[in-house]
Amino acid sequence: MRAHGIRRVLKFVLFGVLAGGIFGFVVMWLWNHLMPALFGLHSLGFWQALGLLILSKILFTGFHGRPGFSHDWRMRFIRRWDQMTPEEREAFRAGLREGCKPSGPSPAAPKA
């Protein structure tokens, strides 16, 4: 049983290293064939391309606190909407129509 778990972890690590290498080479190839010709930028090496790939992952997707939490907001909203009464739905729609309008009293018009 324990040998099976170790073998499974090694497969996972090997797959991760292989996928990282392939993505790194793809990024390097695309960069080196497009960016110098289009924008006059320098070519990248493999490690620079891999670093660029990791940096873009961090900047564009960020760090997620819980795995599997990213897109279930839609289903939660649908369930909540189904449980609302017609009056609650209309109040929600009215709130959306209000948008980002200030909620306080209107400022007094300046005297001329």
C-alpha positions in Angstrom: 0.0 0.0 0.0 2.8 2.4 0.9 4.8 1.6 -2.3 1.7 2.5 -4.3 1.4 5.9 -2.6 5.1 6.7 -3.3 4.7 5.6 -6.9 1.7 7.8 -7.3 3.5 10.8 -5.8 6.5 10.2 -8.1 4.1 10.1 -11.1 2.6 13.3 -10.1 6.0 15.0 -9.6 7.2 13.7 -13.0 4.1 14.9 -14.7 4.5 18.3 -13.1 8.1 18.6 -14.2 7.3 17.4 -17.7 4.3 19.8 -18.0 6.4 22.7 -16.7 9.2 21.9 -19.2 6.8 21.7 -22.1 5.0 25.0 -21.2 8.4 26.7 -20.6 9.6 25.7 -24.1 6.3 26.8 -25.7 6.5 30.2 -24.0 10.2 30.5 -25.0 9.4 29.5 -28.6 6.4 31.9 -28.9 8.3 34.8 -27.3 11.4 34.3 -29.5 9.4 34.0 -32.7 7.0 36.9 -32.1 8.3 39.5 -29.7 11.7 40.4 -31.3 10.0 40.7 -34.7 7.0 42.7 -33.5 8.4 44.8 -30.8 12.1 44.6 -31.0 12.5 42.9 -27.6 15.3 40.5 -26.7 15.1 36.8 -27.0 14.4 34.7 -23.9 16.2 31.6 -22.6 14.3 28.6 -21.1 14.7 29.7 -17.4 13.6 33.2 -18.3 10.5 31.9 -20.1 9.7 29.6 -17.2 10.0 32.6 -14.8 7.8 34.7 -17.1 5.2 31.9 -17.1 5.2 31.7 -13.3 5.1 35.5 -12.9 2.1 35.7 -15.3 0.4 32.9 -13.3 0.9 34.9 -10.1 -0.2 38.2 -11.6 -3.2 37.1 -13.6 -4.7 34.4 -11.4 -3.3 35.1 -8.0 -3.2 32.8 -5.0 -6.5 31.1 -4.1 -7.3 30.4 -0.5 -9.4 27.3 -1.0 -9.2 24.9 -3.9 -12.4 24.5 -5.8 -13.9 27.7 -4.5 -13.4 29.9 -7.6 -16.6 29.4 -9.7 -19.2 28.0 -7.4 -20.5 31.6 -6.7 -22.9 31.3 -9.7 -24.6 28.2 -8.4 -24.9 29.7 -4.9 -26.5 32.8 -6.5 -28.9 30.7 -8.5 -29.9 28.7 -5.3 -30.4 32.0 -3.4 -32.4 33.5 -6.2 -34.7 30.5 -6.3 -35.4 30.9 -2.6 -36.3 34.6 -2.8 -39.9 35.8 -2.8 -41.0 38.0 -5.7 -40.8 41.1 -3.4 -37.2 40.2 -2.5 -36.3 39.8 -6.1 -37.8 43.1 -7.0 -35.9 44.8 -4.2 -32.7 43.2 -5.4 -33.4 44.4 -9.0 -34.1 47.9 -7.6 -30.7 47.9 -5.8 -29.0 46.9 -9.0 -30.7 49.7 -10.9 -29.5 52.2 -8.3 -25.9 51.1 -9.0 -23.2 53.2 -7.4 -25.3 56.3 -6.8 -24.6 58.1 -3.5 -27.0 57.0 -0.8 -26.9 60.2 1.2 -28.9 63.4 0.8 -28.3 65.4 -2.4 -25.8 68.2 -2.0 -27.4 71.7 -2.0 -27.2 73.7 -5.2 -24.6 76.5 -5.0 -26.0 79.9 -4.6 -25.3 82.3 -7.4 
